[in-house]
Amino acid sequence: MRSANWNDYELIDTDSGERLERWGDILLIRPDPQIIWKSGKKDPRWKTAHARYKRSNTGGGKWEVYKKLPDVWKITYGDLVFRLKPMGFKHTGIFPEQAVNWDYTAQRIREIKAREPEREIKILNLFGYTGAATLACMAAGAAVTHVDASKGMVQWARENAVASGLEQRPVRWLVDDCVKFVQRETRRGNRYDGIIMDPPSYGRGPGGEVWKLEEQLFGLVEMCLPVLTDDPLFFILNSYTTGLSPSVMAYLLGTLLKPRFGGFVSADEIGLPVTATGLSLPCGSTAIWSNEPV
């Protein structure tokens, strides 16, 4: 699946472990370990980038700024507005390849609202980061509960909602441990029509213990089953962990959700089209359980 509907984002070229990207009017060069090819830098804009993120041999890295770079700038995806800034560890605040999932959730929600205008559709976005998926669901008419353990990320998501003119839509912004939150929601009897889960590859448990996603993912998904309604719309699982192939993620969702809800499971790599070559750069995987064919 390729996120090809962008105007304000473009993956211009890839070469020798780096990607050249356009974010609105800003050109950035960022590292990507999957880019193992040396195809030559075909686009002259490699030489005019505003900044490049350089990894350190001792871990981490920093931005090398070549031109005046705004502290914060905005880009749009349809009616959604995202505030961007250069962060530590090469990030900017959104993952543009996820736009295929924003489109999918928005379409499903709008279809239901068109058939049942008075129905409240409740979506739970776990590990919600800066809120792009949350905004897509809000704009489509859903009431969203957005959960992330980082206070800064939740505040950023709120700012994106304001920038998109969605601040009056029904939403709960929660700074919380996702596992503990779901456990409490189960006890409270709260239910959701859809769940979006984008857990980190590595994390720490409530007691500070280090965990790896591939070892914990089954339990994370299983934990969410009691907070789904009797006839949920979708469960979306994203992963950037190389050890979790789309087929593994699809099997996991099929094992846990189909016996209880029936429905359909699909999974694929998600990626971005590269302007210079017309090829696609893989950027992780998504598995989707749905009550209708995907």
N, C-alpha and C positions, 0 to 999 in steps of 0.2 A: 504494500500500500504506500503510495507516494502523496505527500502533502504538496500539491501543485497549484493551489488556489491563492497563493500569496501575491500581493503587489509590493508590500513594504519590506519583504524579506526575499533574499536571493542567495542561494549557494552558487557562487560564481565559478569556482574552480577548486581543484584538490591536487595536492602534490607533496610527496616526501613528508608525510606525517602531519600536514597542515591543510586547513580549509580557509579559503577566502570568501567572506560573506558580506553582503550588504544588508544593513539594518536601517531602513529608511535611507537617509543620506550618509550614514556612517559606514565606513569600510573597516572590517576587523579581520585579523588573521589569528586563528585559534588552532591549537594542536588537536589531533585526532589519531589515536593509535591504530585505528582500522585502515588508515590511508597508508598502505604499505608499498604503493606504486610510486614510480618516478617517471611521470608522464610529461614533465616539463611544465613550467608556468606559462600557460597559453595566453592568459589575459593580462594586458598591461597594467591593470589596476592593482596587481600585486605590489607595484612600486609606489602606489599612492594611498596606501592604507593609513587610517588614522592611528591605529595601534595594533600591536601584536602581543599575544600572551606567550611568554617564554617560560618553559618549565626549568626548574633548577635541578642540577644533578643530585642535590641533597634532599630533594622533596619540595613540593609546593611550586611556587613560581611567582611571576609578577608581570604586570602590563608594561610594555615599552611604548610610550606615547610619542608619535611622530608629528601629529597635527593637533590643533586644539580640539579636545574631546569634551563634550558636555558632561556635567556631573550626572544629569538625567535627561533622556530624550524619549519621545513617544513614537510608536508605530501602531498601525491599525491592521486588523484582520476583519474584513466586513465592517460591522458596526462596533466591534470590540476595540478598545484602546488599551495598549500596554505601555507602562512606564519602564524603560530600560536603563541600566547602568552597568559599567564593568565591575564585576565582582571578583573576589578571590577564587582561585581554581577555575578560571577561564569563563565562568558563566555570565549571562547578561540579564537573566530574570525570566526567560521563557525558553521552551523547547519547541521550535517551529514545526518539527516533524509531527508533534502531537495534534496538529490541526485536523488531521483525518478523524481523530477521535472526537474533537470538539464538534465537527460537522455531523458525525454519527449521532451523538447524544442529542444535539439540538434538533435534528430531523425526527428522531423517535419521539421526543417530547412534544414537538409541534404536531405530529400526526395524532397523538393521543388527545391533545388539547383541541384539535379541530373536530374530533369525534365526540369528545366529552368536555365542553368548555368549562363546566363548573367543577371538574375534578381537580383536586390538589395533588400534584405530583411531587413527591418528596425524594430528593437525591442526597446521598451521603458521599462526600469527596474526602477520602482519607489520604494523608500525606499530601495535602492540597497545594503546597508550595505557594506561588504568587497568584494562584487563582484563575488561570486561563480556563480550565475546564469548568470551574465554578461559574465564571461569567457566561460561558456558552450556554450552560443549563439555565441560569437566571434569565438570560435574554430570550430563551425559548419559552419561558413561562413556568419553570419549576421553582419550588422552594428548596433551597440548598442549605445543607449543613456542611461547613468547610472546617476541617480539622487539620492542624499542623502543630508540631511541638515547638516550632520557632516563632517567638513573638514578632520578630522582625519580618518573617515571611508573611504572617497573617496580616500585619499592618500594610505591607506592600500589596497584598491581595485586595484589601479594603480600598487602597488608593487607586488601584486599577478599576475597581467597580465605580468609584466616583468619576474617574476619567472617562469611563464608558457610559456615564449617565444612568447607572443601574443601582445607585445607592438606596433607592426607595423600594427595590424589589425585596421579597421575603428571603432572608438569609440569616444564618447564625455563623458568626466568625468565632472559632474556638481555638485557643492555645491550649493544647492538651496532648498527652500521650495517646496515640491512636488505639493501642490495645486496651488501655484502661478505659478509654471513652466507650468503645464498643461493648466492653463488659458491663459498664454501667447502663448503657442503652438497653442491653438485653434484660437486665434486672428491672428497668423501668417499663419495659414493654413497648418501647418506641419502635416503629417500623418504617422502612424506606422502600420506594418503588425501584430504585436503582442505586448501585454502588460503583464508584470509581476508585480504584486502588493503584497507587503509583509508589510503592515502597522503595526505599534506598537499597542499594546492593549490600551495604553493610550498615549496622546500627548497634545501638546499645539497649539492653533491656532495662526494666525498671530498677534493677539492682546494680546497674552499671556493667553488666556482663556483655561481652561482644558477641554478636550473632551474625550469621551469614544468611542472606535471603533464601538461597536454595535449600537451606536446612530448616527454615522457619515458615516458608511460604504456605505449605499445606495447612499448618495450624492457623495462620493469619486468615486465610480464606474460610476455613471451616468455622472459625470464630464468628464470622459475619453472617452465617446462614440464619441464625435466629432473629436478626434485625431486618430481614427482608420480609415484605408482605407476602401474602399467599399466592399472588399472581404478579411477580415483579417483572419489570420491563427489560433490565439488562444488568450485567455485572461485567465491568471492564477491568482487566488486569494488565498493567504495563510493567515492563522490565528492561533494564539496561545491563543486566547480568549476563555475561557471555555464556555461562553454563546452563542457562534456562532458554532452551530453544522454543520457538513457537509451538511445536508439537508437544513438548513437555507441558507447557502452560495450558494448552487446549485439553490435554488428557486430565490435568488436575481439575480444571473447571468441569469437564464432563463427568469425572468421578464424583465430585461433590454436589453439583447443582442439578444435573439431569435426573438422577434418581428421585429427587425431591420435587422438582418443578417441570420436568420434561424439557422442551425447548431445543435450542440449537446452539452449537459451539463452533466458532471459527477462530483461526489464529494466523498471523502472518508477521513478517518483518515489516517495520515501518521505515520510511526513508525519505530522502529529499532529492529532487532532480538536480543534477549538476549542469549548469548552463553551458560550460565549455565543451562538454563531451556528449550531453544527452543521456548519460547513464545515471543510475541512482546510487546514492551513498546510503548504506544501511545504518539505521540509527536506533536500534533496539527492536523490541517485539511487543505486540499486543495480542491478547486473547480476549474474546468476547463471548459470553453466554447471553442469549437473548430468547425471549418467549416467541419471537418471530424469526423467520430466516434472515440471516445477515446478508 
